[in-house]
Amino acid sequence: MGNNQIPHYHLFIHPLDITDLRRDIWCDDPVPAVMKFNKRKFEIDIVYRGSHIREFDKKSYFVSFHKPSLFRKAKEWHLNAEFKDPSLLRNKLSLDFFAEIGNLAPQSRYVFLVINGRKEGVYLEIESVDEYFLQKRGLPSGSIHYAIDGDANLSLMSDLDKKVKDSLLLGYERKLGMDMDDDSLQEMILMINTTSREEFEKKIHVIMNVDKYLRWLAGIIFTQNYDGFVHNYALYRNRENGQFEIIPWDYDATWGRDVNGKTMEEDYVRIQGFNTLSARILDIEHYRKQYKNLLETILKEYFTIEHLRPKIETMYELIRPYVLLDPYKKEKLDEFDREPEFILNYIEVRSKYIKNQLTKLD
């Protein structure tokens, strides 16, 4: 396969199973399927994934492998349609950006999906955040919790109904770990919200990798993912040192467009963030100074037209031939072709906004 090609996955799903999938798009029970790739055959399970995106014409999928049980050192991955993103670039651009500025972030790549001989178009294959994610990076074992809705706001109050939570586990789904790991998560949330300023300053670095947290916060600020503060992340707790790290997830509503693909003004997300933990960490002078220095470094080295243009153009040129074959995107080619410049313009105006706001961190 040449550098200018993307992998083609040919999936075969029994028509009755497709009917089952379509009958209830909210059902999380997978159906069996076969995937063919590079003359190899894989027995898999497949089901629709996501929340509101399940209602779109172009579905996103969650795939798990059975025979063989691993593919590319993974037991499962996600196929995202990126249906509302006219560029198809934002999620991958975001995840790569997070990794570049020092965060744990899933790897991703573009693929072309064909189901029962019908072209379904360009998809983004995203690595699952699980035990294999940790193994690939040589990280210690630990727990992983997915933040699945607005209750995962690291607060005692629900972001959904504005009431005190019945449980501090609301909004989280344990992907990896044991019951005791649920206890650690609840203790962390309780500490964030109930300790005095002095006690918080003494304890926060023990239970949270603050440097990585600030890098994650910076990633949200630059990509401007408003939802990122209350979900669209996973929590990994390193069992060796007991510290939590946050891993970004689902960053298609970024780089100047919201969840519906509409323009998001460059001043929509303030540089201090919105959740309780960010406020408490930035209330401590040396962390605030560390965060400001981090933003300045990223503004100078990573969040620039010169640095990001080649990445954007390379991705765009890679997938454009396949967008022509995508039944959901080929009629919107003009819109797709305009998006690289739209994103570059966003980088320019967002960069100016952040620079002008830095004094708020003094």
Rosetta blueprint (number, residue, H / E / L):
1 M L
2 G L
3 N L
4 N L
5 Q L
6 I L
7 P L
8 H E
9 Y E
10 H E
11 L E
12 F E
13 I L
14 H L
15 P H
16 L H
17 D H
18 I H
19 T H
20 D H
21 L H
22 R H
23 R H
24 D L
25 I L
26 W L
27 C L
28 D L
29 D L
30 P L
31 V E
32 P E
33 A E
34 V E
35 M E
36 K E
37 F E
38 N L
39 K L
40 R E
41 K E
42 F E
43 E E
44 I E
45 D E
46 I E
47 V E
48 Y E
49 R L
50 G L
51 S L
52 H H
53 I H
54 R H
55 E H
56 F L
57 D L
58 K L
59 K L
60 S L
61 Y E
62 F E
63 V E
64 S E
65 F E
66 H E
67 K E
68 P L
69 S L
70 L L
71 F E
72 R L
73 K L
74 A E
75 K L
76 E E
77 W E
78 H E
79 L E
80 N E
81 A L
82 E L
83 F L
84 K L
85 D L
86 P L
87 S L
88 L L
89 L L
90 R H
91 N H
92 K H
93 L H
94 S H
95 L H
96 D H
97 F H
98 F H
99 A H
100 E H
101 I L
102 G L
103 N L
104 L L
105 A L
106 P L
107 Q L
108 S E
109 R E
110 Y E
111 V E
112 F E
113 L E
114 V E
115 I E
116 N L
117 G L
118 R E
119 K E
120 E E
121 G E
122 V E
123 Y E
124 L E
125 E E
126 I E
127 E E
128 S L
129 V L
130 D L
131 E H
132 Y H
133 F H
134 L H
135 Q H
136 K H
137 R L
138 G L
139 L L
140 P L
141 S L
142 G E
143 S E
144 I E
145 H E
146 Y E
147 A E
148 I L
149 D L
150 G L
151 D L
152 A L
153 N L
154 L L
155 S L
156 L L
157 M E
158 S L
159 D L
160 L L
161 D L
162 K L
163 K L
164 V E
165 K L
166 D L
167 S L
168 L L
169 L L
170 L L
171 G L
172 Y E
173 E E
174 R E
175 K E
176 L E
177 G L
178 M L
179 D H
180 M H
181 D H
182 D H
183 D H
184 S H
185 L H
186 Q H
187 E H
188 M H
189 I H
190 L H
191 M H
192 I H
193 N H
194 T H
195 T L
196 S L
197 R H
198 E H
199 E H
200 F H
201 E H
202 K H
203 K H
204 I H
205 H H
206 V H
207 I H
208 M E
209 N L
210 V H
211 D H
212 K H
213 Y H
214 L H
215 R H
216 W H
217 L H
218 A H
219 G H
220 I H
221 I H
222 F H
223 T H
224 Q L
225 N L
226 Y H
227 D H
228 G H
229 F H
230 V L
231 H L
232 N L
233 Y E
234 A E
235 L E
236 Y E
237 R E
238 N E
239 R L
240 E L
241 N L
242 G L
243 Q L
244 F E
245 E E
246 I E
247 I E
248 P E
249 W L
250 D L
251 Y L
252 D L
253 A L
254 T L
255 W L
256 G L
257 R E
258 D L
259 V L
260 N L
261 G L
262 K L
263 T E
264 M L
265 E L
266 E L
267 D L
268 Y L
269 V L
270 R L
271 I L
272 Q L
273 G L
274 F L
275 N L
276 T H
277 L H
278 S H
279 A H
280 R H
281 I H
282 L H
283 D L
284 I L
285 E H
286 H H
287 Y H
288 R H
289 K H
290 Q H
291 Y H
292 K H
293 N H
294 L H
295 L H
296 E H
297 T H
298 I H
299 L H
300 K H
301 E H
302 Y L
303 F L
304 T L
305 I H
306 E H
307 H H
308 L H
309 R H
310 P H
311 K H
312 I H
313 E H
314 T H
315 M H
316 Y H
317 E H
318 L H
319 I H
320 R H
321 P H
322 Y H
323 V H
324 L L
325 L L
326 D L
327 P L
328 Y L
329 K L
330 K H
331 E H
332 K H
333 L H
334 D H
335 E H
336 F H
337 D H
338 R H
339 E H
340 P H
341 E H
342 F H
343 I H
344 L H
345 N H
346 Y H
347 I H
348 E H
349 V H
350 R H
351 S H
352 K H
353 Y H
354 I H
355 K H
356 N H
357 Q H
358 L H
359 T H
360 K H
361 L H
362 D L
